[in-house]
Amino acid sequence: MITRRDFLKGSLATLVLVPIVGCSGGDSPSAPGGGNPSGCEGLSTTGSSSSGHIHTLCVPDSDLSSPPASGVTYTTSSSDGHTHTVSLNQSQLQTIAGGGSVTVTSSGPVHTHNFAVKMAP
């Protein structure tokens, strides 16, 4: 079984991390359930490159200010004709809101993307 430390070491070598607060532009992430793909009212981050493309993830401010007890599953931006889902539990949302960083892996039967989710400095 791979340890958290080994996973993070391997992931950091391939991650493309561009966390920003707020987002705009053509390939913006969607909010839970689809939302408005033209913008993110919250924290946006770009995942690692996999199969020659990347996705972005939007974590709404409302989920950071009041993390749901059951956690939340988000849908990434569409790229290369598909999206992925990323789940964050309440503890992870609280860590992010408190200034910490959380690394999560998207869903995907064929490939996945890693996302380092943290507030911009």
Buried (B, 14 or more C-beta within 10 A) or exposed (E): EEEEEEEBEEBEEEBBBEBEEEBEEEBBBBBBEEBEBEBBBBBBBBBBBBEEBBBBBBBBBEBBEEBEEEBBEBBBBBBEEEBBEBEBBBEBBBBBBEEEBBBBBBBBEEEBBBBBBBBEE
